[in-house]
């Protein structure tokens, strides 16, 4: 009798457990739903709508849009000379961003990782530019590069190098490079901080063992320190590349894309086409191209970070 009762209860218990498991399966999605809804409205919808607008000729004001398909992309690639200037400048900017802030940040991290009095103060000093907005950084360096009152020309004149003074931001041949220097001053802090955190995770015993084996400072860096910073380097390079591709503020503040569009980046030229020249289709086409370029660095970075977790 008892066995029959147990047999009748078993299916009910298994059914209730299965129903409970089914309800729990959707519980994570319930918690994710508000975040996904906000993300869809703020990120996914504007991204999809921009891709949609890139297929139209529209001035942003008139109620009608003319469907042109991929014509906007063809115009950018074959008829818009400034697009190629901006693309070339983006490539130069990207290479400079990957080399200068990363190498300088690594050097400062190694220097500041050693124990000496006041090291924490120097860490704060070197990191300070990173907390400034790029618009503020652009304003500071615009005054430094001022042809008459700027610090750079004043120092060159005082050092007897007046022949080297020039209007740094008005010369179309070199205007981009002073802006890169200003951006580097702002961007060094983050790689320095990340490398400093990575250096502090390396056991001191490894360096001591390398010293015992007769390895000098350079060999210890090449064969001990740098290999153990590989993951940190990948993170630094990915973040730096993504930030470099979306650079906008400092160009707008220092040169406004000039002189003669020689300092335009894809982000600034996108803004000019969309809001200054009312060519929304061309502007959003650049946004799609810039987004695609960003994915080249974002996808490996996301895969690396998710694999780590």
C-alpha positions in Angstrom: 0.0 0.0 0.0 2.8 2.4 0.9 4.7 1.5 -2.2 1.7 2.3 -4.4 1.3 5.7 -2.7 5.0 6.4 -3.2 4.7 5.4 -6.9 1.8 7.8 -7.4 3.6 10.7 -5.6 6.9 10.2 -7.6 5.5 11.4 -11.0 3.9 14.4 -9.3 7.2 15.3 -7.6 9.2 15.0 -10.8 6.6 17.1 -12.7 6.7 19.8 -10.0 10.5 19.8 -10.0 10.5 20.1 -13.8 8.0 23.0 -13.7 10.2 24.7 -11.1 13.3 24.2 -13.3 11.5 25.6 -16.3 10.5 28.7 -14.3 14.0 29.2 -13.1 15.4 28.9 -16.6 13.7 32.2 -17.5 14.6 34.0 -14.3 18.0 35.4 -15.5 16.2 36.8 -18.6 13.7 38.5 -16.3 16.6 40.3 -14.5 18.3 41.1 -17.8 15.2 42.5 -19.4 15.4 46.1 -18.0 19.0 46.4 -19.0 18.4 44.9 -22.4 15.5 47.2 -23.0 17.6 50.3 -22.2 20.6 49.0 -24.2 18.3 48.4 -27.2 16.8 51.9 -27.1 20.1 53.8 -26.4 22.6 51.7 -28.5 21.0 49.2 -30.8 18.2 51.3 -32.3 20.4 54.4 -33.1 22.9 52.0 -34.7 20.3 50.3 -36.9 18.6 53.6 -37.7 22.0 55.1 -38.8 22.6 52.2 -41.1 19.1 52.7 -42.5 19.7 56.4 -43.1 23.0 55.7 -44.9 20.9 54.2 -47.7 19.1 57.5 -48.3 19.8 61.0 -49.6 18.4 63.3 -47.0 19.2 66.8 -45.6 17.9 66.0 -42.1 15.0 68.5 -42.4 12.8 67.6 -45.3 10.0 65.1 -44.6 11.0 62.9 -47.6 14.0 60.8 -48.0 15.3 59.5 -51.4 16.4 55.9 -51.4 19.8 55.6 -53.1 21.0 52.2 -51.8 24.8 52.0 -51.6 25.3 55.2 -53.6 26.5 57.2 -50.5 29.3 54.7 -50.0 30.2 54.9 -53.6 30.4 58.7 -53.4 32.6 58.6 -50.4 35.0 56.1 -52.0 35.2 57.7 -55.5 34.2 61.4 -55.3 34.8 62.6 -51.7 38.5 63.6 -51.5 38.2 64.7 -47.8 37.0 61.2 -46.9 40.4 59.8 -48.0 42.2 62.5 -46.2 40.3 61.7 -43.0 40.9 57.9 -43.5 44.6 58.5 -44.0 44.7 60.8 -40.9 42.8 58.1 -38.9 45.5 55.5 -39.9 48.3 57.9 -38.8 46.4 58.7 -35.6 45.8 55.0 -34.9 49.5 54.1 -35.3 50.6 57.0 -33.2 48.1 56.1 -30.5 49.2 52.5 -30.4 52.9 53.4 -30.3 53.3 56.6 -28.3 51.0 56.4 -25.2 51.6 52.6 -24.9 55.4 52.8 -24.9 55.5 56.0 -22.8 53.0 54.5 -20.4 55.0 51.3 -20.1 58.2 53.2 -19.4 56.6 55.4 -16.8 55.0 52.3 -15.2 58.4 50.5 -14.9 59.9 53.7 -13.5 57.2 54.3 -10.9 56.9 50.6 -9.9 60.3 50.9 -8.2 60.1 52.0 -4.6 61.3 55.5 -3.9 60.1 58.4 -1.9 57.3 60.4 -3.5 56.4 57.7 -6.1 52.7 58.0 -5.3 52.9 61.7 -5.9 54.5 61.2 -9.3 51.9 58.6 -10.2 49.2 61.2 -9.6 51.1 63.9 -11.5 51.5 61.6 -14.6 48.0 60.4 -14.4 46.4 63.9 -14.0 46.1 64.7 -17.7 44.0 61.6 -18.2 41.2 63.0 -16.0 40.9 66.1 -18.2 38.4 66.2 -21.0 39.8 66.3 -24.5 38.2 69.7 -25.0 40.1 71.1 -22.1 43.3 69.5 -23.3 42.8 71.0 -26.7 42.3 74.4 -25.2 45.5 74.1 -23.1 47.6 73.0 -26.1 46.1 75.5 -28.4 47.6 78.2 -26.2 50.9 76.3 -26.0 51.1 76.3 -29.8 50.0 80.0 -30.2 52.4 81.6 -32.7 53.0 84.7 -30.7 52.1 84.0 -27.0 52.5 80.3 -27.0 55.0 78.5 -24.7 56.6 76.4 -27.4 57.6 79.3 -29.7 58.7 81.4 -26.6 61.0 78.5 -25.5 62.4 78.1 -29.0 63.1 81.8 -29.3 64.8 81.9 -25.9 67.0 78.9 -26.8 68.2 80.7 -30.0 66.1 78.5 -32.3 63.8 81.2 -33.6 64.1 79.7 -37.1 62.1 76.7 -35.9 59.2 78.7 -34.6 56.0 78.6 -36.7 52.3 78.7 -36.6 52.0 75.1 -35.6 48.2 74.6 -36.1 47.9 76.6 -39.3 50.5 74.8 -41.4 48.6 72.2 -43.4 51.8 70.0 -43.7 52.3 69.5 -40.0 49.1 70.5 -38.2 48.0 67.0 -37.5 51.2 66.1 -35.6 51.0 68.8 -32.9 47.4 67.6 -32.2 48.7 64.0 -31.9 51.3 65.2 -29.3 48.5 66.9 -27.3 46.4 63.7 -27.5 49.3 61.6 -26.4 49.8 63.9 -23.3 46.2 63.1 -22.4 46.3 59.4 -23.2 49.5 58.3 -21.4 47.8 58.0 -18.0 45.6 55.0 -18.7 48.3 52.7 -20.2 50.6 53.7 -17.3 48.0 52.7 -14.7 47.2 49.4 -16.4 50.8 48.5 -16.8 51.5 49.5 -13.2 48.8 47.2 -12.0 50.2 44.4 -14.2 53.8 44.9 -12.9 52.6 44.6 -9.3 51.2 41.1 -10.0 54.6 39.8 -11.2 56.3 37.9 -8.3 59.6 39.4 -7.3 61.1 36.0 -7.0 61.2 35.7 -10.8 63.3 38.8 -11.1 65.6 37.6 -8.3 66.0 34.3 -10.1 66.9 36.1 -13.3 69.5 38.2 -11.5 71.1 35.0 -10.1 71.3 33.6 -13.6 73.2 36.7 -14.6 70.5 38.5 -16.6 70.8 42.3 -16.8 68.0 44.8 -16.7 67.3 44.6 -20.5 67.2 40.8 -20.6 65.0 40.7 -17.5 62.6 43.0 -19.2 62.6 41.1 -22.5 62.4 37.6 -21.0 60.6 38.0 -17.7 58.7 41.3 -17.4 57.3 41.8 -20.9 56.0 38.2 -21.5 54.1 38.3 -18.2 52.5 41.6 -19.4 51.2 40.1 -22.6 47.6 40.1 -21.4 47.8 43.6 -20.1 49.3 44.7 -23.4 46.4 43.2 -25.3 43.9 45.1 -23.2 45.9 48.4 -23.5 46.2 48.1 -27.3 42.5 47.3 -27.7 41.3 50.1 -25.5 43.8 52.5 -27.1 42.8 51.6 -30.6 39.0 52.0 -29.9 39.6 55.4 -28.3 41.8 56.5 -31.2 39.1 55.6 -33.8 36.5 57.6 -32.0 38.7 60.7 -31.4 36.8 63.9 -32.0 36.9 66.4 -29.2 40.5 67.4 -29.4 40.5 67.9 -33.2 37.3 70.0 -33.0 38.8 72.1 -30.2 42.3 72.7 -31.7 41.9 72.9 -35.5 38.2 72.3 -36.3 39.4 70.0 -39.0 41.5 72.7 -40.7 43.6 74.0 -42.2 42.1 73.0 -45.6 40.6 69.9 -44.0 44.1 68.5 -43.4 43.3 67.4 -39.9 40.0 65.9 -40.5 39.3 62.4 -39.0 36.4 60.2 -39.9 34.5 61.2 -36.8 34.9 65.0 -37.5 34.2 64.7 -41.2 31.1 62.7 -40.3 30.0 65.6 -38.1 30.7 68.2 -40.7 28.8 66.3 -43.4 25.8 65.6 -41.2 25.3 68.9 -39.4 27.2 71.6 -41.3 26.5 70.4 -44.9 23.1 68.7 -44.2 24.2 65.5 -46.0 22.9 63.0 -43.5 23.2 60.0 -45.8 26.9 60.6 -46.3 27.5 61.3 -42.7 25.8 58.2 -41.5 27.6 56.1 -44.1 30.9 57.3 -42.5 29.4 56.3 -39.1 28.8 52.8 -40.4 32.4 52.6 -41.9 33.8 53.8 -38.6 31.7 51.4 -36.6 33.0 48.5 -38.8 36.6 49.6 -38.3 36.0 49.7 -34.5 34.7 46.1 -34.6 38.1 45.0 -35.9 39.5 45.8 -32.5 36.4 45.5 -30.3 35.5 41.8 -31.2 39.0 40.3 -30.3 39.0 42.4 -27.1 35.5 41.2 -26.1 36.4 37.6 -26.9 39.6 37.8 -24.9 37.8 39.4 -21.9 34.9 36.9 -21.9 37.4 34.0 -22.2 39.2 35.3 -19.1 36.0 35.4 -17.1 
